[in-house]
Amino acid sequence: MLGFNRWHLFKILTAILFIAGIGWLALDYFIPAPPSKITIATGFKGGAYEFFGAKYQEILARSRVKVEVRLTEGTGQNLELLQDPKSGVQVAFVQGGVSDNRRSPGLLSLGRINYQLFAVFYRATETFDDLTQLKGKRIAVGPVGSGTQVTAAKILGISGITSETATLVPLAGLAAVNALHEGKVDVLFVANVPDAPLVQELIKDPRYRLMNFSRAKAITRILPFLVRLELAQGVIDFEKNIPAADVTLLGTTNAVLVRNDLHPEIINLLTQTLLEAHNDAGIFQQFGEFPSQTDPEFPIAPSARDFYKNGPSFLNRYLPFWLTNYVERAIAVLVTVVAITIPLFNFAPKLYMWFVRRFMAKAYRRMRIIEKELQTELSAPQVAVLQADLESIDRATRILPMRHSDLFFAMRLHIDLMRTQLASRLIEAQTAKVA
């Protein structure tokens, strides 16, 4: 039957669902859903990176993204883990001045998040006014290959302090503080944020002093990745006036780096996390100063740049993260189905008319065969066979829908004419047989 019935509608619906399913599978293959778990490489126990990793873990949990915080030896190991696809690490904290895009390709930045403080603590029984006075001392400079150790080597190196002029001990974090308490080291080189509990305790501890970098301006000229910071008098504890005087310190900025194959939706979520975790004012930073939208060492991830510029997408403003992806994929599948089905529906009438013409052409070919047979000598049984064929053609063409009435009546006219001819030939054949 050329008209549409329930079976045709069922087939059309099945085709649409099939296209939607193929579209969903294609999206899942070419545009996979964001992972529900990520791993962040932080730093040593008690360090700033561990502190921020825990904060990210708490924030991302609200979006149903599980965060594994992996403790490391610091920036050096973090860079190695990020560049190793088998490590499972997709995100890491990296200290400024240690590497760049040329030395560590394949990594993208989400921006700088805070000032990294470089401070030197020593016993209050001594007085050091300059880094050059640390010659011959036992100095905890951080694990080998860590960002702390790399920066300490550069800062101490321009002061003539090397492994030949001092004892450089590869300790950091709580282990280094314990070594200072136990007298195993004389000086502690700290790379941390001023809000970190470890730094706060050392500044408030009367047994130790915080060195003032009297030539900090010169150091920042020699080592451009460093910045001059000032710890204002009384900013740590105003009531007890800690510190008792302004202290000039050195610092750099920390960055959050990601692998360049990390899902854009996770990058957007991380960028939003950075804004929540680092947007406030601090001891050294103004409100809104961080996270920065630029990075002098690594390219900013395109998704992060778009987020900084335009904010969250329309769906992200009103839907939770875990639901947004499904809605986006559903919209994409719907658009795909519409894009495929609309041309099909536009082509369907042409295809339908092709079937109608093909059907009518076949009927007329059968009639041509009957007409050709009429040109020969026929017996009564042969005419009866041709009549049966004509009636079969008549029954077949009666299924033409009402909208093709012109074709129907034209065919009826031709069938009636041929039916008359066959009737005449049958009479002739019967008369000839009787004679």
C-alpha positions in Angstrom: 0.0 0.0 0.0 1.3 3.4 -1.0 -0.4 5.3 1.9 1.0 5.6 5.4 -0.2 3.2 8.1 0.9 2.3 11.6 3.6 0.1 10.4 5.2 2.9 8.4 5.0 5.2 11.4 6.6 2.5 13.5 9.5 2.2 11.0 10.0 5.9 10.9 10.1 6.1 14.7 12.5 3.2 14.8 14.7 5.0 12.3 14.7 8.2 14.3 15.6 6.2 17.5 18.3 4.4 15.6 19.8 7.7 14.4 19.6 9.1 18.0 21.4 6.0 19.3 24.1 6.2 16.7 24.5 9.9 17.5 24.8 9.3 21.2 27.4 6.6 20.7 29.3 8.8 18.3 29.3 11.6 20.8 30.5 9.2 23.5 33.4 8.1 21.3 34.4 11.4 19.8 33.4 13.7 22.7 33.6 11.5 25.8 31.9 12.5 29.1 34.1 14.2 31.6 35.7 11.9 34.2 34.1 11.6 37.6 37.6 11.4 39.3 40.8 13.3 38.8 44.2 13.2 40.6 46.0 16.3 41.7 49.7 16.2 42.4 50.4 18.5 45.3 53.6 18.5 47.4 55.1 17.3 50.6 53.2 16.8 53.8 52.3 20.1 55.5 53.1 22.2 52.5 50.9 24.8 50.7 50.2 22.5 47.8 48.7 19.9 50.1 46.6 22.6 51.8 45.2 23.7 48.4 44.7 20.2 47.2 42.5 19.5 50.2 40.5 22.7 49.6 40.0 21.7 45.9 38.9 18.3 47.0 36.2 19.8 49.2 34.9 22.2 46.6 34.9 19.7 43.7 33.0 17.1 45.9 30.0 19.4 45.6 30.0 18.7 41.9 30.3 15.0 42.4 33.9 14.9 41.2 36.2 12.9 43.3 39.7 14.3 43.8 42.6 12.1 44.8 45.3 14.3 46.4 48.7 12.7 45.7 51.6 13.9 47.9 54.9 14.4 46.0 58.3 15.9 46.5 57.2 19.1 44.9 57.2 20.9 41.5 59.9 18.8 39.8 58.1 15.5 40.5 54.7 17.2 39.7 56.0 18.1 36.2 57.2 14.6 35.6 53.9 13.1 36.7 51.9 15.4 34.4 54.0 14.5 31.4 53.7 10.8 32.1 50.3 9.6 30.7 50.6 6.4 32.8 50.9 8.3 36.1 47.1 9.0 36.3 47.8 12.6 37.3 45.9 15.2 35.3 46.4 18.3 37.5 49.3 19.6 39.5 50.6 22.7 41.4 53.8 24.1 39.9 56.0 26.8 41.3 57.0 29.7 39.0 60.5 29.9 37.7 61.1 26.1 37.6 60.0 25.3 34.0 58.1 26.6 31.0 56.3 25.4 27.9 59.5 24.8 26.0 61.0 22.6 28.6 57.7 20.9 29.6 55.6 20.7 26.4 52.0 19.4 26.4 50.9 21.3 29.5 48.4 24.1 29.9 47.9 26.6 32.7 44.7 27.6 34.5 46.4 30.7 35.7 48.5 31.8 38.6 46.8 31.3 42.0 48.9 33.0 44.7 52.2 34.3 45.8 54.7 31.7 46.8 56.7 32.9 49.8 60.4 32.2 50.1 61.5 32.7 53.7 64.6 31.9 55.7 64.3 30.9 59.4 67.1 30.6 61.8 67.6 30.4 65.6 67.0 33.6 67.5 70.4 33.3 69.2 72.0 34.4 66.0 71.6 37.4 63.8 71.9 37.2 60.0 71.5 40.4 57.9 72.5 38.9 54.6 72.4 35.6 52.8 76.2 35.6 52.5 76.4 35.0 56.2 74.9 31.5 55.8 78.2 30.1 54.5 79.3 27.1 56.6 75.7 26.5 57.9 73.5 23.5 57.6 70.6 24.6 55.5 67.4 22.6 54.8 66.7 23.4 51.1 64.0 20.9 50.2 64.1 17.5 48.4 66.3 17.1 45.4 64.5 18.2 42.3 61.7 20.0 44.1 60.8 23.5 43.3 62.0 24.6 46.8 65.4 23.1 46.2 65.7 24.5 42.7 64.8 28.1 43.8 66.9 27.8 47.0 69.9 26.8 44.8 69.5 29.8 42.6 69.0 32.3 45.4 71.8 30.9 47.6 74.0 30.4 44.6 74.2 34.1 43.7 75.3 34.7 47.3 78.1 32.2 47.0 76.5 29.5 49.0 76.8 26.1 47.3 77.3 22.5 48.5 81.0 23.4 48.8 80.5 26.4 51.1 77.6 25.0 53.2 75.8 21.8 54.0 72.6 21.6 51.9 70.2 19.2 53.5 67.4 17.8 51.3 64.6 18.3 53.8 61.3 20.2 53.6 58.0 20.5 55.4 57.5 19.0 58.8 60.7 16.9 58.5 62.7 20.1 58.0 61.0 21.8 61.0 61.7 18.9 63.2 65.3 18.9 62.1 65.5 22.6 63.0 63.9 21.9 66.4 66.4 19.0 67.1 69.4 21.1 66.0 70.2 18.9 63.0 70.0 22.0 60.7 70.9 25.7 61.4 68.8 27.3 58.8 65.4 26.5 57.2 64.6 27.7 53.6 60.8 27.6 53.3 58.7 27.8 50.2 55.1 28.1 51.2 52.1 30.5 51.6 52.0 32.8 54.6 48.7 31.3 55.7 50.1 27.8 56.0 50.1 26.6 59.6 53.8 25.6 59.3 54.8 29.2 58.4 52.5 30.7 61.0 54.0 28.6 63.7 57.6 29.4 62.8 56.9 33.1 62.6 55.2 33.1 66.0 57.8 30.8 67.7 60.2 33.1 69.7 63.0 30.5 69.3 63.4 31.5 65.6 63.9 34.6 63.5 62.7 35.4 60.0 65.5 36.8 57.8 65.0 40.1 56.2 66.2 40.1 52.5 68.0 43.5 52.6 69.0 43.2 48.9 65.7 41.8 47.6 65.5 44.3 44.8 68.8 43.3 43.5 67.9 39.6 43.7 64.7 40.2 41.7 66.7 41.9 39.0 69.1 39.0 38.8 66.3 36.4 39.0 63.4 37.9 37.2 60.9 35.2 38.1 61.1 36.4 41.7 59.1 39.3 43.2 59.8 41.4 46.2 57.2 41.0 49.0 56.8 42.8 52.3 55.5 41.2 55.4 54.0 44.2 57.3 54.6 44.8 61.0 51.9 43.1 63.1 50.1 41.5 60.2 50.5 37.9 61.6 49.4 38.8 65.1 48.4 42.5 65.5 47.9 42.3 69.3 51.3 40.7 69.9 52.9 42.8 67.1 54.2 39.8 65.1 56.4 40.4 63.2 57.8 43.3 65.3 59.0 45.1 62.1 58.5 45.1 58.4 60.2 42.2 56.8 61.3 42.1 53.1 60.9 38.7 51.6 61.1 37.1 48.2 58.4 35.2 46.4 57.1 33.9 43.1 53.7 32.9 41.8 52.2 29.4 41.8 50.4 27.9 38.8 47.9 25.2 38.4 48.8 23.1 35.3 46.8 20.5 33.5 47.5 18.0 30.8 46.4 19.2 27.4 44.1 16.2 26.9 42.0 16.9 30.1 38.3 17.2 29.4 37.2 20.9 28.8 34.3 20.5 31.3 36.8 19.5 34.0 38.9 22.5 33.1 35.9 24.8 33.4 35.1 23.3 36.8 38.7 23.6 38.0 38.8 27.3 36.8 35.6 27.9 38.8 37.3 26.2 41.8 40.3 28.5 41.5 38.1 31.5 41.6 36.4 30.3 44.8 39.6 29.3 46.5 42.0 32.1 45.6 39.9 35.2 44.9 40.0 36.6 48.4 42.5 39.2 49.7 45.5 38.0 51.6 48.7 39.1 53.3 50.4 39.9 50.0 47.5 40.0 47.5 44.6 42.3 46.8 41.0 41.1 46.4 40.5 39.7 42.9 44.2 39.7 42.1 44.2 35.9 41.8 43.7 33.7 40.0 45.4 35.6 37.2 44.2 35.1 33.6 47.8 35.1 32.2 50.8 33.0 32.7 54.3 34.0 31.6 55.6 30.4 31.3 52.7 28.2 30.1 49.8 28.9 27.6 46.4 29.3 29.2 44.0 26.5 28.5 41.4 27.8 25.9 38.5 26.6 28.1 39.9 28.5 31.1 40.4 31.6 29.0 36.8 31.4 27.8 35.6 30.9 31.4 37.5 33.9 32.7 36.1 36.1 29.8 32.5 34.9 29.7 31.9 33.1 33.0 30.0 29.8 33.2 27.8 28.7 30.3 24.0 29.1 30.4 23.4 25.5 31.5 26.2 25.6 34.1 24.5 28.6 35.7 21.3 26.7 36.4 22.2 23.0 36.4 24.6 21.0 38.5 27.8 19.9 36.8 26.9 16.2 36.7 23.6 17.0 34.9 24.9 19.6 32.6 26.9 17.1 30.5 23.9 14.9 29.9 21.7 17.8 28.9 24.4 19.1 26.5 24.8 15.6 25.0 21.0 15.3 24.7 20.8 18.7 22.9 23.7 17.6 20.6 21.9 14.3 19.7 18.6 16.2 19.1 20.3 18.7 16.8 22.0 15.7 15.0 18.7 13.9 14.5 17.0 17.1 13.3 19.8 17.8 10.9 19.5 14.3 9.5 15.7 13.9 9.5 14.8 17.3 8.0 16.6 16.6 4.7 15.1 13.1 4.7 11.6 14.5 5.1 12.3 17.0 2.4 13.4 14.2 0.1 10.6 11.8 1.2 7.9 13.3 -1.2 10.3 13.0 -4.2 11.1 9.4 -3.2 7.4 8.7 -2.8 6.6 10.0 -6.2 9.4 8.0 -7.6 7.8 4.8 -6.2 4.4 5.9 -7.6 5.8 6.5 -11.1 7.7 3.2 -10.9 4.5 1.4 -9.8 2.5 2.9 -12.6 5.2 2.3 -15.2 5.2 -1.4 -14.2 1.4 -1.5 -14.6 1.6 0.1 -18.1 4.3 -2.3 -19.1 2.0 -5.2 -18.3 -0.8 -3.5 -20.3 1.7 -3.1 -23.2 2.3 -6.8 -23.2 -1.5 -7.5 -23.3 -1.9 -4.9 -26.1 0.9 -6.6 -28.1 -0.8 -10.0 -27.7 -4.0 -8.5 -29.1 -2.1 -8.0 -32.4 -1.8 -11.7 -32.9 -4.3 -14.6 -33.5 -5.7 -15.6 -30.2 -7.9 -18.5 -29.1 -10.7 -18.2 -26.6 -8.5 -19.6 -23.7 -5.7 -17.2 -24.6 -8.0 -14.3 -24.5 -9.3 -15.5 -21.1 -5.8 -15.5 -19.8 -5.2 -11.9 -21.0 -8.5 -10.9 -19.4 -7.3 -12.4 -16.1 -4.0 -10.4 -16.4 -6.0 -7.2 -17.0 -8.2 -7.7 -14.0 -5.0 -8.3 -11.9 -3.7 -5.0 -13.1 -7.0 -3.4 -12.3 -7.0 -4.7 -8.7 -3.3 -3.5 -8.2 -4.0 0.0 -9.4 -7.0 0.5 -7.2 -4.7 1.0 -4.2 -3.7 4.5 -5.5 -4.5 7.1 -2.8 -7.1 9.8 -3.3 -4.4 12.4 -3.9 -3.4 10.5 -7.1 -7.0 10.4 -8.5 -5.8 11.8 -11.8 -3.5 8.8 -12.3 -6.2 6.5 -11.0 -8.9 7.6 -13.5 -6.4 7.7 -16.4 -5.5 4.1 -15.7 -9.2 3.2 -15.3 -9.9 4.7 -18.7 -7.1 2.7 -20.3 -8.2 -0.5 -18.6 -11.8 -0.1 -19.7 -10.7 0.4 -23.3 -8.6 -2.7 -23.2 -11.3 -4.6 -21.4 -13.6 -3.7 -24.3 -11.1 -4.9 -26.8 -10.6 -8.2 -25.0 -14.3 -8.8 -24.9 -14.5 -8.2 -28.6 -11.6 -10.6 -29.3 -13.2 -13.2 -27.1 -16.5 -13.1 -29.1 -14.5 -13.3 -32.3 -12.5 -16.3 -31.0 -15.7 -18.1 -29.8 -17.5 -17.4 -33.2 -14.6 -18.7 -35.1 -14.5 -21.9 -33.1 -18.2 -22.5 -33.7 -17.9 -22.0 -37.4 
